[in-house]
Amino acid sequence: MPRNTTTTRYDDDDDRVWDCGAWFEYILVVVVSSILLIAASVLTIFWVIYYRKGFNMDDPKLQFNLHPVLMVGGYITLSGFSILLYRICRCCSHLIVKLCHTFFHACSIPCIVIGFLAVWDSHNQTQTPNFYSLHSWLGCITMGLFALQFVLGFFSFLILLCCENATYKFRSTMVPIHASFGVATFMLAVATAVTGLTQKAHFELGDSYQQTIEEGIIINSIGVVLTGLGIIIPFAVRRSNSPANCKVYVTERI
């Protein structure tokens, strides 16, 4: 007897059955992730303004302060929300989610560019070497992956939609690659930020960092928040689309 077969697209949802546990997990993950993403930027801004004397483009040291604020804002907060959209926007069409995903990543680009130029110019004015530390090496790798991800994602999942049926197989092949490298880029951004905070703490605080001073606590708190995001964001996007009984991963709906 012939068996019933169905054709399932890579961006289709199987089942949308929810139970109490699924709703609780969904709300908890979304709320905690959102709080941590906002907290990362808020704590960084507070640290820079309260302890590092804020911003001033005429002073190389104060110009440098744009770097941590914009990099955390772009790589962590905006990119994190862009990734999290695939967990939050469950009732929207996939095209709308893609456009929002692209919009948040596009907004992070000027933050990253200005943040990079700020530290580059600051180092040149103070005759500080560039690209010698682990932080700078990780930063270069992260920027390269981010640029590659954005270009390939924009081309594969938006431009090629004009020939949706003809490009379906190619886009379905790209989905797990784009999703995996997206999470990897976010994790690299977290690692880069943490190494940068550690480097800054040792350079600016010196031996007083070992005495658990207030600024050291704030810096460590930012690092803990970033580490928490490195745990919860990959968990959020790799959980099944409907935790009750769905078999399709959220990141496989890109």
FENTA-V731365 format. One record per pair of residues at least 12 apart in sequence whose ideal C-beta (glycine too) atoms are under 8 Angstrom apart, sorted by sequence separation. I is the first residue (numbers start at 1). GAP is how many residues later the second one is. If there is no record, write none. Layout:
i:I gap:GAP
i:I gap:GAP
This chain:
i:53 gap:12
i:85 gap:12
i:237 gap:12
i:238 gap:12
i:241 gap:12
i:52 gap:13
i:237 gap:13
i:238 gap:13
i:156 gap:14
i:157 gap:14
i:236 gap:14
i:237 gap:14
i:85 gap:15
i:86 gap:15
i:156 gap:15
i:201 gap:15
i:85 gap:16
i:48 gap:17
i:157 gap:17
i:82 gap:18
i:83 gap:18
i:156 gap:18
i:201 gap:18
i:82 gap:19
i:85 gap:19
i:200 gap:19
i:48 gap:20
i:47 gap:21
i:48 gap:21
i:82 gap:21
i:157 gap:21
i:82 gap:22
i:152 gap:22
i:156 gap:22
i:197 gap:22
i:81 gap:23
i:82 gap:23
i:116 gap:23
i:44 gap:24
i:45 gap:24
i:44 gap:25
i:79 gap:25
i:153 gap:25
i:197 gap:25
i:198 gap:25
i:78 gap:26
i:79 gap:26
i:82 gap:26
i:152 gap:26
i:197 gap:26
i:78 gap:27
i:116 gap:27
i:41 gap:28
i:44 gap:28
i:44 gap:29
i:78 gap:29
i:79 gap:29
i:149 gap:29
i:153 gap:29
i:193 gap:29
i:194 gap:29
i:197 gap:29
i:78 gap:30
i:193 gap:30
i:41 gap:31
i:112 gap:31
i:40 gap:32
i:41 gap:32
i:149 gap:32
i:194 gap:32
i:74 gap:33
i:75 gap:33
i:78 gap:33
i:148 gap:33
i:149 gap:33
i:193 gap:33
i:194 gap:33
i:74 gap:34
i:112 gap:34
i:41 gap:35
i:73 gap:35
i:74 gap:35
i:40 gap:36
i:41 gap:36
i:74 gap:36
i:75 gap:36
i:145 gap:36
i:149 gap:36
i:190 gap:36
i:40 gap:37
i:74 gap:37
i:75 gap:37
i:190 gap:37
i:73 gap:38
i:74 gap:38
i:37 gap:39
i:38 gap:39
i:145 gap:39
i:146 gap:39
i:190 gap:39
i:191 gap:39
i:37 gap:40
i:40 gap:40
i:71 gap:40
i:145 gap:40
i:190 gap:40
i:70 gap:41
i:71 gap:41
i:74 gap:41
i:109 gap:41
i:70 gap:42
i:37 gap:43
i:142 gap:43
i:145 gap:43
i:146 gap:43
i:187 gap:43
i:37 gap:44
i:70 gap:44
i:71 gap:44
i:106 gap:44
i:186 gap:44
i:70 gap:45
i:71 gap:45
i:105 gap:45
i:69 gap:46
i:142 gap:46
i:33 gap:47
i:34 gap:47
i:37 gap:47
i:68 gap:47
i:141 gap:47
i:142 gap:47
i:186 gap:47
i:187 gap:47
i:66 gap:48
i:67 gap:48
i:70 gap:48
i:105 gap:48
i:186 gap:48
i:66 gap:49
i:67 gap:49
i:34 gap:50
i:138 gap:50
i:142 gap:50
i:183 gap:50
i:33 gap:51
i:67 gap:51
i:102 gap:51
i:183 gap:51
i:66 gap:52
i:67 gap:52
i:102 gap:52
i:66 gap:53
i:138 gap:53
i:139 gap:53
i:30 gap:54
i:33 gap:54
i:64 gap:54
i:138 gap:54
i:183 gap:54
i:63 gap:55
i:64 gap:55
i:67 gap:55
i:183 gap:55
i:102 gap:56
i:30 gap:57
i:135 gap:57
i:138 gap:57
i:139 gap:57
i:29 gap:58
i:30 gap:58
i:63 gap:58
i:64 gap:58
i:179 gap:58
i:63 gap:59
i:64 gap:59
i:98 gap:59
i:99 gap:59
i:98 gap:60
i:135 gap:60
i:26 gap:61
i:60 gap:61
i:61 gap:61
i:134 gap:61
i:135 gap:61
i:60 gap:62
i:63 gap:62
i:133 gap:62
i:135 gap:64
i:60 gap:65
i:61 gap:65
i:60 gap:66
i:95 gap:66
i:133 gap:66
i:75 gap:67
i:79 gap:67
i:71 gap:68
i:183 gap:68
i:182 gap:69
i:179 gap:70
i:75 gap:71
i:179 gap:72
i:179 gap:73
i:176 gap:75
i:179 gap:75
i:175 gap:76
i:176 gap:76
i:178 gap:76
i:175 gap:77
i:175 gap:79
i:11 gap:83
i:157 gap:97
i:83 gap:99
i:83 gap:100
i:153 gap:101
i:83 gap:103
i:79 gap:106
i:80 gap:106
i:79 gap:107
i:76 gap:110
i:79 gap:110
i:75 gap:111
i:76 gap:113
i:75 gap:114
i:76 gap:114
i:75 gap:117
i:76 gap:117
i:75 gap:118
i:71 gap:121
i:72 gap:121
i:71 gap:122
i:68 gap:125
i:71 gap:125
i:68 gap:128
i:68 gap:129
i:68 gap:132
i:80 gap:149
i:84 gap:149
i:87 gap:149
i:72 gap:150
i:76 gap:150
i:83 gap:150
i:87 gap:150
i:86 gap:151
i:90 gap:151
i:52 gap:152
i:84 gap:152
i:87 gap:152
i:76 gap:153
i:80 gap:153
i:83 gap:153
i:84 gap:153
i:101 gap:153
i:72 gap:154
i:83 gap:154
i:97 gap:156
i:98 gap:156
i:10 gap:158
i:9 gap:159
i:94 gap:159
i:10 gap:161
i:10 gap:162
i:9 gap:163
i:51 gap:163
i:87 gap:163
i:51 gap:164
i:86 gap:164
i:10 gap:165
i:86 gap:165
i:51 gap:167
i:86 gap:167
i:47 gap:168
i:86 gap:168
i:47 gap:171
i:46 gap:172
i:47 gap:172
i:43 gap:175
i:47 gap:175
i:43 gap:178
i:44 gap:178
i:43 gap:179
i:40 gap:182
i:43 gap:182
i:40 gap:185
i:39 gap:186
i:40 gap:186
i:36 gap:189
i:40 gap:189
i:36 gap:192
i:37 gap:192
i:36 gap:193
i:33 gap:196
i:36 gap:196
i:33 gap:199
i:32 gap:200
i:33 gap:200
i:29 gap:203
i:33 gap:203
i:29 gap:206
i:30 gap:206
i:29 gap:207
i:29 gap:210
i:25 gap:214
i:26 gap:217
i:25 gap:218
i:22 gap:220
i:22 gap:221
i:21 gap:222
i:22 gap:222
i:21 gap:223
i:18 gap:224
i:17 gap:225
i:18 gap:225
i:19 gap:225
i:16 gap:226
i:18 gap:226
i:14 gap:227
i:15 gap:227
i:17 gap:227
i:13 gap:228
i:14 gap:228
i:17 gap:228
i:13 gap:229
i:15 gap:229
i:17 gap:229
i:15 gap:230
i:16 gap:230
i:15 gap:231
i:14 gap:232
i:13 gap:233
i:14 gap:233
i:14 gap:234
i:13 gap:235
i:12 gap:236
i:13 gap:240
i:11 gap:241
i:10 gap:242
i:11 gap:242
i:10 gap:243
i:11 gap:243
